Amino acid sequence: MEGGEFLTGKMLIAMPGIGDPRFERAVVLICAHDEGHAMGVAVNRPVEGLTLPDLLTRLDVTPSTEMAPDLVLLGGPVDRERGFVLHTDDYMSDDHSLFVADGVALTATREVLEAMAGLHPPRRSLLALGYSGWGAGQLEMELRENVWLTCEPDEALIFGADHAHKWSQALAKIGVDASLLSSTAGRA
């Protein structure tokens, strides 16, 4: 990005008419961004009928206590067989957690799943299958083409359970009324 400004820790909000159904109304937390690539996790795309306790059971991770039936999310179209956990930074693995934003980290190991099922889980977390990825310059080009808007993250947008309204909530954070957006973009 111009002047070395990268978007790690920011949220992307898909514009109407993005042209890719995998990202229609997506809200993506950018977990890593530099001159060579960008990687993020969509935080509002639930996998129909798949809950965290169900997935942990399939993976032979036994919860220590009763777990809420939080939905597993689809983090993006890349590597959908792999799980990525966004969580508050009260849980950190020295070797495996990636700091993303103030108070938020990303971990993709079995140990974080065991922590989530244990007696001392992260205060807030979500499990996403797959991630969203961009090659060198690709995200920057999409931003110039008005494919995405950006906003600052907050815990409600990242970890909240109201997935159906996160897109409009993210737009409201930057003062945009979703009902007034057009699916066609222009340039001045």
C-alpha positions in Angstrom: 0.0 0.0 0.0 1.1 3.6 -0.4 3.6 4.7 2.2 3.9 1.1 3.6 0.4 1.2 5.1 -0.8 -2.3 5.4 -4.2 -3.5 6.7 -3.2 -6.1 9.3 -5.8 -5.8 12.1 -8.4 -4.0 9.9 -11.7 -5.3 8.7 -12.7 -5.5 5.0 -16.4 -4.9 4.1 -17.4 -6.3 0.8 -19.2 -3.8 -1.5 -22.4 -4.8 -3.2 -21.8 -6.3 -6.6 -18.4 -7.6 -5.5 -18.7 -10.1 -8.4 -17.7 -13.2 -6.3 -20.5 -15.0 -4.4 -17.9 -16.3 -2.0 -17.5 -12.8 -0.7 -21.0 -11.3 -1.1 -21.7 -9.2 2.1 -18.5 -10.6 3.7 -16.7 -9.0 6.6 -13.1 -10.1 6.8 -10.6 -9.5 9.5 -7.1 -9.1 7.9 -4.7 -11.2 10.0 -1.5 -10.5 7.9 -0.7 -8.1 5.1 2.6 -7.1 3.6 4.0 -6.4 0.2 3.9 -10.1 -0.8 0.4 -11.2 0.4 -2.6 -10.7 2.5 -4.5 -13.2 4.6 -7.8 -12.8 6.4 -10.7 -14.7 8.0 -14.3 -13.9 7.2 -16.2 -13.5 10.5 -19.8 -13.6 9.3 -20.2 -16.7 7.1 -21.6 -19.6 9.2 -21.3 -23.2 8.0 -24.9 -24.4 7.9 -25.6 -26.8 10.7 -22.0 -27.2 12.0 -21.4 -26.1 15.6 -18.2 -25.9 17.6 -19.1 -28.7 19.9 -20.0 -31.0 17.0 -16.7 -30.3 15.2 -14.6 -30.8 18.4 -16.3 -34.1 18.9 -15.4 -35.1 15.3 -11.8 -34.2 16.1 -11.8 -36.2 19.4 -11.5 -33.1 21.5 -13.6 -33.6 24.6 -15.0 -30.5 26.2 -14.4 -30.2 30.0 -17.7 -28.3 30.5 -20.9 -27.7 28.6 -20.1 -25.6 25.5 -22.4 -23.1 23.8 -23.5 -24.3 20.3 -21.5 -21.5 18.5 -21.5 -21.9 14.8 -18.3 -22.8 12.9 -17.6 -20.2 10.2 -16.3 -20.3 6.7 -13.2 -18.2 6.9 -12.7 -18.1 3.1 -12.2 -20.2 0.0 -8.6 -21.3 0.7 -7.6 -24.4 2.6 -11.2 -25.1 3.9 -10.1 -28.3 5.6 -7.9 -26.4 8.0 -9.2 -24.6 11.1 -8.2 -21.1 12.1 -9.2 -19.7 15.6 -9.5 -16.0 16.2 -9.4 -15.4 19.9 -8.8 -12.8 22.6 -5.2 -12.5 23.6 -5.8 -13.9 27.1 -4.8 -17.2 25.3 -1.5 -17.0 23.4 0.8 -19.8 22.3 4.4 -18.5 22.2 5.2 -20.5 19.1 1.9 -20.6 17.2 -0.3 -17.5 17.9 -0.1 -14.5 15.6 -1.0 -11.1 17.0 -3.6 -9.6 14.7 -5.0 -6.5 16.4 -5.3 -4.9 19.8 -6.6 -7.8 22.0 -7.0 -10.3 19.2 -4.8 -13.2 17.9 -5.0 -16.0 15.5 -3.9 -19.6 16.2 -4.2 -22.6 13.9 -3.2 -25.6 16.1 -4.9 -28.4 17.9 -3.8 -26.9 21.2 -6.0 -23.9 20.8 -9.0 -26.2 20.2 -8.1 -28.0 23.5 -7.9 -24.7 25.3 -11.3 -23.7 23.9 -12.7 -27.0 25.2 -10.8 -26.8 28.5 -11.5 -25.1 31.8 -9.6 -21.9 30.9 -10.6 -21.0 27.3 -9.9 -17.7 25.7 -12.5 -15.1 26.8 -13.9 -14.9 23.3 -13.1 -17.0 20.2 -14.4 -18.3 16.9 -13.4 -21.2 14.7 -13.3 -20.7 11.0 -12.6 -23.3 8.3 -10.4 -21.9 5.6 -9.1 -18.4 5.0 -9.2 -15.6 2.5 -5.9 -14.9 0.7 -4.5 -12.4 -1.8 -1.3 -12.4 -3.7 1.2 -9.5 -4.1 -0.7 -6.4 -5.0 -4.1 -8.1 -5.4 -5.8 -6.7 -2.4 -4.4 -3.2 -3.1 -5.9 -3.5 -6.6 -9.3 -4.6 -5.3 -9.3 -1.6 -2.9 -8.5 0.8 -5.8 -11.4 -0.8 -7.7 -13.8 -0.1 -4.8 -14.4 -3.8 -4.1 -13.8 -3.3 -0.4 -14.3 -0.7 2.3 -12.3 -0.9 5.6 -13.1 -0.3 9.2 -11.6 -0.7 12.6 -12.4 -4.0 14.3 -14.2 -4.5 17.6 -15.2 -7.5 19.6 -18.8 -7.4 18.5 -17.9 -7.5 14.8 -15.3 -10.2 15.3 -16.9 -12.5 17.9 -20.6 -11.6 17.9 -23.1 -14.3 17.0 -25.4 -12.0 14.9 -23.7 -13.1 11.6 -26.7 -12.0 9.5 -26.2 -8.3 10.5 -22.4 -8.0 10.8 -22.1 -6.6 7.3 -24.6 -3.7 7.9 -23.1 -3.2 11.4 -19.6 -2.9 9.9 -20.9 -0.4 7.4 -22.6 1.6 10.1 -19.3 1.9 12.0 -18.0 4.0 9.1 -21.2 5.9 8.7 -22.6 4.1 5.7 -26.3 3.1 5.4 -26.3 -0.3 3.7 -29.6 0.4 2.0 -28.1 3.4 0.1 -25.2 1.4 -1.4 -25.2 0.7 -5.1 -23.9 -2.4 -6.8 -22.2 -0.3 -9.4 -19.0 1.7 -8.7 -17.6 4.8 -10.4 -14.6 7.0 -10.2 -14.4 10.7 -9.9 
